[in-house]
Amino acid sequence: MTRLLTLLSSLIFCIACNVQEQEINSELEVPGSIEDTEMDPPGTYPEIIAGSAPELTAIAVPWEQSEIYCSNNASESFYQIRAIDRDGEISYIVFSSSENRKGLSFYFNEFDGMGELMSRRELDNANYSLSDKINLQRKGDYIFYFSSLEDRHARYFSLITGEHGDTTQKVIDWDRHHSESFTSDFTSPSGNKVVTFYDTKLVLRDLTDKSTDTLINQAYSGVWSFGQGSWNDKSTKFYFDNSGGVACIWELDVENKTLNKIVPEHYSDHPFFFVKDSTNYIAYCENHCIKLATILSKN
């Protein structure tokens, strides 16, 4: 009898162990969970693309990411980065905001190509209008910008002297800016293509043949939520960030109709395309860092 009781106790213990192990494994392995999605490598959303973008083909051509600068202040956020070519040397202009004793402050920052902070200026009466896509326009040796939509006159930053000042010149088309702030039109450098963001659609227009092509279209599900965009220099590829269910930075090849996730990090945004030494780069913002992505080939 004692031996029988011992065997029964061992059997019950083994069954309990197996049940507990299954429960633990079920907690660790959840197919399709947010954790799984965030760990996916670039270009692994063919089913989502097939559903919302049937004309596009998902490809997986990985880009390399590297840091330009990361702030020691975890509350600092960067947006609207621009890569400025100064006689073959690249520097970066970027807005930022951070919390301090006064509340939330906004800054105009300049970094050299190695990520060293060259200058920083706190902006009075600024707000998140700094992140508007039409901000930070270069004209000659000056960068023009505005601090808020309510502030109708432009400020300038001299790339030669580093001086900031105000100007009464109409250097920013305010009427165009105000109308585009809702439709988000991005005109190609060639001037004959326009990508337009709507709430749930990404539309490509060809101004030469007057054609319109809806490349991404979804019922409102939160999968796509478009942010900023930037064309390449040849007007063949368009880069944009998305804060929805497939958040990251994407490369849209408008000629070959392909879509490639080049930066998989979900908190990456504000892509800006530039070329240096025949290499294509995307400068972008990610939380309290500014970063680079590149594919080491000519596109």
ZAROVEX-340262 format. One record per residue (C-alpha): z, y negated, x negated; residue in three letters; residue number from 1. Coordinates in nm, 4 decimals. Layout:
BEGIN
z|y|x|code|pos
Z|Y|X|ALA|NUM
...
//
This chain:
BEGIN
z|y|x|code|pos
0.0000|0.0000|0.0000|MET|1
0.0909|-0.2420|-0.2795|THR|2
-0.2401|-0.1703|-0.4513|ARG|3
-0.4295|-0.2279|-0.1236|LEU|4
-0.2585|-0.5635|-0.0698|LEU|5
-0.3448|-0.6660|-0.4248|THR|6
-0.7138|-0.5830|-0.3702|LEU|7
-0.7202|-0.7765|-0.0420|LEU|8
-0.5600|-1.0808|-0.2065|SER|9
-0.8186|-1.0733|-0.4868|SER|10
-1.1036|-1.0485|-0.2353|LEU|11
-0.9747|-1.3460|-0.0312|ILE|12
-0.9332|-1.5489|-0.3507|PHE|13
-1.2927|-1.4766|-0.4610|CYS|14
-1.4309|-1.5745|-0.1191|ILE|15
-1.2343|-1.9025|-0.1298|ALA|16
-1.3673|-1.9730|-0.4797|CYS|17
-1.7278|-1.9170|-0.3701|ASN|18
-1.6859|-2.1452|-0.0677|VAL|19
-1.5338|-2.4188|-0.2832|GLN|20
-1.8117|-2.3828|-0.5408|GLU|21
-2.0760|-2.4136|-0.2685|GLN|22
-1.9082|-2.7268|-0.1331|GLU|23
-1.9011|-2.8852|-0.4780|ILE|24
-2.2656|-2.7958|-0.5419|ASN|25
-2.3659|-2.9385|-0.2037|SER|26
-2.1992|-3.2679|-0.2992|GLU|27
-2.3784|-3.2787|-0.6338|LEU|28
-2.7265|-3.1786|-0.5160|GLU|29
-2.8578|-3.3777|-0.2220|VAL|30
-3.2386|-3.3697|-0.2103|PRO|31
-3.3831|-3.7124|-0.1339|GLY|32
-3.0563|-3.8970|-0.1909|SER|33
-3.0402|-4.2537|-0.3212|ILE|34
-2.9184|-4.1235|-0.6565|GLU|35
-3.2219|-3.8956|-0.6878|ASP|36
-3.4570|-4.1792|-0.5919|THR|37
-3.3111|-4.4216|-0.8447|GLU|38
-3.3574|-4.1680|-1.1247|MET|39
-3.7241|-4.1037|-1.0438|ASP|40
-3.9668|-4.1858|-1.3281|PRO|41
-4.2520|-4.4354|-1.2684|PRO|42
-4.5156|-4.3386|-1.0143|GLY|43
-4.3327|-4.0623|-0.8250|THR|44
-4.3733|-4.2010|-0.4713|TYR|45
-4.7104|-4.0529|-0.3673|PRO|46
-4.5844|-3.9600|-0.0214|GLU|47
-4.4582|-4.3122|0.0480|ILE|48
-4.7769|-4.4681|-0.0850|ILE|49
-4.9889|-4.2248|0.1176|ALA|50
-4.8028|-4.3283|0.4320|GLY|51
-4.8099|-4.7058|0.3893|SER|52
-5.1051|-4.7498|0.1510|ALA|53
-5.3657|-4.4800|0.2249|PRO|54
-5.6384|-4.6685|0.0361|GLU|55
-5.4326|-4.6666|-0.2849|LEU|56
-5.3731|-4.3815|-0.5272|THR|57
-5.0361|-4.3433|-0.6981|ALA|58
-5.0664|-4.3033|-1.0743|ILE|59
-4.8031|-4.2564|-1.3439|ALA|60
-4.8832|-4.4524|-1.6582|VAL|61
-4.5443|-4.5376|-1.8114|PRO|62
-4.4724|-4.8727|-1.9688|TRP|63
-4.2086|-4.9358|-2.2321|GLU|64
-3.9181|-5.1695|-2.1576|GLN|65
-3.7209|-5.3808|-2.4057|SER|66
-3.4634|-5.6594|-2.3892|GLU|67
-3.5314|-6.0218|-2.4744|ILE|68
-3.1828|-6.1468|-2.3948|TYR|69
-2.8735|-6.0322|-2.2066|CYS|70
-2.5981|-6.2754|-2.1125|SER|71
-2.2362|-6.1995|-2.1931|ASN|72
-2.1583|-6.3395|-1.8484|ASN|73
-2.2111|-6.0569|-1.5975|ALA|74
-2.2258|-6.3105|-1.3115|SER|75
-2.5308|-6.4846|-1.4585|GLU|76
-2.8627|-6.4177|-1.2866|SER|77
-3.2107|-6.5068|-1.4130|PHE|78
-3.5285|-6.5871|-1.2191|TYR|79
-3.8727|-6.7448|-1.2535|GLN|80
-3.9411|-6.6531|-1.6137|ILE|81
-4.2427|-6.8024|-1.7917|ARG|82
-4.3855|-6.6988|-2.1283|ALA|83
-4.5137|-7.0066|-2.3116|ILE|84
-4.7693|-6.9772|-2.5923|ASP|85
-4.7081|-7.2446|-2.8560|ARG|86
-4.9819|-7.2122|-3.1159|ASP|87
-4.9552|-6.8334|-3.1161|GLY|88
-4.5749|-6.8222|-3.0905|GLU|89
-4.4182|-6.7130|-2.7606|ILE|90
-4.1106|-6.8752|-2.6109|SER|91
-3.9569|-6.8209|-2.2684|TYR|92
-3.8597|-7.0698|-1.9995|ILE|93
-3.6343|-6.9293|-1.7272|VAL|94
-3.3919|-7.0530|-1.4636|PHE|95
-3.0458|-6.9025|-1.4269|SER|96
-2.7326|-6.9372|-1.2177|SER|97
-2.3723|-6.8424|-1.2903|SER|98
-2.0289|-6.8809|-1.1399|GLU|99
-1.7707|-7.1099|-1.2992|ASN|100
-1.4774|-7.3285|-1.1992|ARG|101
-1.7094|-7.5638|-1.0116|LYS|102
-1.8623|-7.2818|-0.8119|GLY|103
-2.2261|-7.1882|-0.8665|LEU|104
-2.4195|-7.3767|-1.1341|SER|105
-2.7913|-7.3666|-1.2132|PHE|106
-2.9592|-7.4002|-1.5520|TYR|107
-3.2949|-7.4542|-1.7203|PHE|108
-3.3107|-7.2290|-2.0294|ASN|109
-3.5433|-7.2024|-2.3264|GLU|110
-3.5458|-6.8955|-2.5547|PHE|111
-3.7543|-6.8293|-2.8621|ASP|112
-3.9609|-6.5119|-2.9036|GLY|113
-3.6634|-6.3285|-3.0559|MET|114
-3.4390|-6.4048|-2.7595|GLY|115
-3.2358|-6.6807|-2.9268|GLU|116
-3.1238|-6.9566|-2.6903|LEU|117
-3.2941|-7.2787|-2.8023|MET|118
-3.1715|-7.5116|-2.5284|SER|119
-2.9912|-7.5071|-2.1935|ARG|120
-2.9657|-7.7843|-1.9359|ARG|121
-2.7514|-7.7792|-1.6247|GLU|122
-2.9493|-7.8943|-1.3208|LEU|123
-2.7890|-8.1331|-1.0729|ASP|124
-2.8269|-8.0717|-0.6977|ASN|125
-3.0107|-7.7456|-0.7614|ALA|126
-3.0189|-7.4389|-0.5397|ASN|127
-3.2135|-7.1166|-0.4997|TYR|128
-3.5322|-7.3162|-0.4451|SER|129
-3.5613|-7.2717|-0.8210|LEU|130
-3.6859|-6.9193|-0.7511|SER|131
-3.9845|-7.0478|-0.5525|ASP|132
-4.3058|-6.9052|-0.6999|LYS|133
-4.4744|-7.2448|-0.7314|ILE|134
-4.1969|-7.3771|-0.9545|ASN|135
-4.2240|-7.4128|-1.3351|LEU|136
-4.5846|-7.5278|-1.3659|GLN|137
-4.7301|-7.5933|-1.7093|ARG|138
-4.9681|-7.8855|-1.7519|LYS|139
-5.0626|-7.9534|-2.1113|GLY|140
-4.7517|-7.9987|-2.3239|ASP|141
-4.5183|-8.0313|-2.0254|TYR|142
-4.3417|-7.7964|-1.7848|ILE|143
-4.2909|-7.9485|-1.4406|PHE|144
-4.0249|-7.8207|-1.2033|TYR|145
-3.8080|-7.9155|-0.9051|PHE|146
-3.4434|-7.8380|-0.8385|SER|147
-3.4563|-7.8030|-0.4602|SER|148
-3.6963|-7.8340|-0.1689|LEU|149
-3.5131|-8.1477|-0.0599|GLU|150
-3.5782|-8.3053|-0.4013|ASP|151
-3.9386|-8.4142|-0.3628|ARG|152
-3.9941|-8.5683|-0.7061|HIS|153
-4.0732|-8.3477|-1.0015|ALA|154
-3.8849|-8.3209|-1.3286|ARG|155
-4.0512|-8.2509|-1.6589|TYR|156
-3.9680|-8.0736|-1.9814|PHE|157
-4.1602|-8.1628|-2.2961|SER|158
-4.2681|-7.8625|-2.5032|LEU|159
-4.3047|-8.0989|-2.8008|ILE|160
-3.9763|-8.2910|-2.7996|THR|161
-3.7594|-8.0757|-2.5714|GLY|162
-3.6881|-8.3836|-2.3568|GLU|163
-3.6130|-8.3591|-1.9839|HIS|164
-3.6976|-8.6438|-1.7490|GLY|165
-3.8129|-8.7497|-1.4030|ASP|166
-4.1628|-8.8478|-1.3006|THR|167
-4.3123|-9.0130|-0.9949|THR|168
-4.6510|-8.8471|-1.0567|GLN|169
-4.7721|-8.5990|-0.7971|LYS|170
-4.7844|-8.3021|-1.0320|VAL|171
-4.6905|-8.0438|-0.7681|ILE|172
-4.8926|-8.0106|-0.4487|ASP|173
-4.6012|-8.0333|-0.2070|TRP|174
-4.8083|-7.9748|0.1054|ASP|175
-4.9577|-7.6585|-0.0430|ARG|176
-4.6159|-7.5572|-0.1666|HIS|177
-4.4572|-7.6007|0.1743|HIS|178
-4.7272|-7.3992|0.3528|SER|179
-4.7298|-7.1203|0.0923|GLU|180
-4.3536|-7.0800|0.0888|SER|181
-4.3895|-6.8608|0.3983|PHE|182
-4.7244|-6.6844|0.3477|THR|183
-4.6915|-6.6251|-0.0290|SER|184
-5.0512|-6.6548|-0.1473|ASP|185
-5.1272|-6.5632|-0.5087|PHE|186
-5.4700|-6.6811|-0.6271|THR|187
-5.6302|-6.5006|-0.9215|SER|188
-5.7216|-6.6897|-1.2420|PRO|189
-6.0892|-6.6404|-1.1541|SER|190
-6.0250|-6.8205|-0.8263|GLY|191
-6.2140|-6.5688|-0.6121|ASN|192
-5.9317|-6.3291|-0.5166|LYS|193
-5.6101|-6.3915|-0.3243|VAL|194
-5.3197|-6.1534|-0.2657|VAL|195
-5.1076|-6.2486|0.0338|THR|196
-4.7621|-6.1143|0.1168|PHE|197
-4.6600|-6.0867|0.4798|TYR|198
-4.3390|-5.9343|0.6118|ASP|199
-4.4752|-5.5813|0.6080|THR|200
-4.8243|-5.6142|0.4560|LYS|201
-4.9985|-5.6824|0.1275|LEU|202
-5.3499|-5.8147|0.1864|VAL|203
-5.6290|-5.8718|-0.0682|LEU|204
-5.8955|-6.1304|0.0146|ARG|205
-6.2208|-6.1729|-0.1761|ASP|206
-6.3342|-6.5325|-0.1414|LEU|207
-6.6829|-6.4504|-0.2711|THR|208
-6.7913|-6.2000|-0.0065|ASP|209
-6.5277|-6.3117|0.2500|LYS|210
-6.3853|-5.9594|0.2774|SER|211
-6.0235|-5.8779|0.3649|THR|212
-5.8506|-5.5558|0.2680|ASP|213
-5.5016|-5.4596|0.3843|THR|214
-5.3764|-5.2477|0.0949|LEU|215
-5.0148|-5.1926|0.2037|ILE|216
-4.9145|-5.1838|0.5685|ASN|217
-4.5971|-5.0420|0.7193|GLN|218
-4.3990|-5.0433|1.0354|ALA|219
-4.0881|-5.2389|0.9450|TYR|220
-3.8809|-4.9731|0.7703|SER|221
-3.7438|-5.1544|0.4674|GLY|222
-3.9591|-4.9532|0.2246|VAL|223
-4.1628|-5.2546|0.1146|TRP|224
-4.0090|-5.6005|0.0808|SER|225
-4.2324|-5.8156|-0.1375|PHE|226
-4.1030|-6.0818|-0.3752|GLY|227
-4.2873|-6.2458|-0.6647|GLN|228
-4.6310|-6.1740|-0.8102|GLY|229
-4.8482|-6.2440|-1.1138|SER|230
-5.2170|-6.1744|-1.1893|TRP|231
-5.3460|-6.0523|-1.5239|ASN|232
-5.5835|-6.2774|-1.7173|ASP|233
-5.8954|-6.0859|-1.6044|LYS|234
-5.8104|-6.1000|-1.2317|SER|235
-5.8326|-5.7202|-1.2100|THR|236
-5.4633|-5.6332|-1.1790|LYS|237
-5.1773|-5.7815|-0.9817|PHE|238
-4.8094|-5.7299|-1.0656|TYR|239
-4.5366|-5.7686|-0.8045|PHE|240
-4.1733|-5.6871|-0.7419|ASP|241
-4.0357|-5.5158|-0.4365|ASN|242
-3.6747|-5.5092|-0.3184|SER|243
-3.7179|-5.2461|-0.0462|GLY|244
-3.6804|-4.8698|-0.0523|GLY|245
-3.9234|-4.8360|-0.3445|VAL|246
-3.7790|-5.1306|-0.5347|ALA|247
-3.9064|-5.1992|-0.8857|CYS|248
-4.2110|-5.3712|-1.0413|ILE|249
-4.5574|-5.2419|-0.9553|TRP|250
-4.9055|-5.2766|-1.1030|GLU|251
-5.1821|-5.2965|-0.8425|LEU|252
-5.5310|-5.2349|-0.9828|ASP|253
-5.7492|-5.4136|-0.7272|VAL|254
-6.0729|-5.2681|-0.8672|GLU|255
-5.9741|-4.9014|-0.8946|ASN|256
-5.7316|-4.9142|-0.5992|LYS|257
-5.4382|-4.7616|-0.7866|THR|258
-5.0666|-4.8372|-0.7726|LEU|259
-4.8434|-4.7746|-1.0740|ASN|260
-4.4672|-4.8261|-1.0962|LYS|261
-4.4307|-4.9853|-1.4408|ILE|262
-4.0611|-5.0805|-1.4265|VAL|263
-3.8470|-4.8276|-1.2344|PRO|264
-3.5203|-5.0268|-1.2383|GLU|265
-3.4370|-5.1319|-0.8798|HIS|266
-3.2974|-5.4743|-0.9741|TYR|267
-3.6039|-5.5917|-1.1696|SER|268
-3.7980|-5.8874|-1.0321|ASP|269
-3.9982|-6.2049|-1.1058|HIS|270
-4.2757|-6.0457|-1.3164|PRO|271
-4.4887|-6.2769|-1.5319|PHE|272
-4.8011|-6.1499|-1.7105|PHE|273
-4.9110|-6.2714|-2.0546|PHE|274
-5.1126|-6.1502|-2.3536|VAL|275
-5.0115|-6.1676|-2.7191|LYS|276
-5.2079|-6.0133|-3.0066|ASP|277
-5.4380|-5.8325|-2.7612|SER|278
-5.1395|-5.6599|-2.5974|THR|279
-5.0512|-5.7011|-2.2293|ASN|280
-4.6908|-5.7858|-2.1464|TYR|281
-4.4835|-5.8397|-1.8351|ILE|282
-4.1779|-6.0608|-1.8771|ALA|283
-3.9270|-6.0069|-1.5982|TYR|284
-3.5665|-6.0613|-1.4910|CYS|285
-3.3072|-5.7902|-1.4357|GLU|286
-2.9569|-5.8922|-1.3302|ASN|287
-2.8074|-6.0850|-1.6260|HIS|288
-3.0940|-5.9963|-1.8626|CYS|289
-3.4511|-6.1016|-1.9298|ILE|290
-3.6806|-5.8204|-2.0440|LYS|291
-4.0292|-5.7178|-2.1473|LEU|292
-4.2517|-5.4325|-2.0361|ALA|293
-4.5701|-5.3337|-2.2172|THR|294
-4.8319|-5.0639|-2.2348|ILE|295
-4.9653|-5.0555|-2.5881|LEU|296
-5.3325|-5.0562|-2.5059|SER|297
-5.5962|-5.3051|-2.4050|LYS|298
-5.6466|-5.3235|-2.0292|ASN|299
//
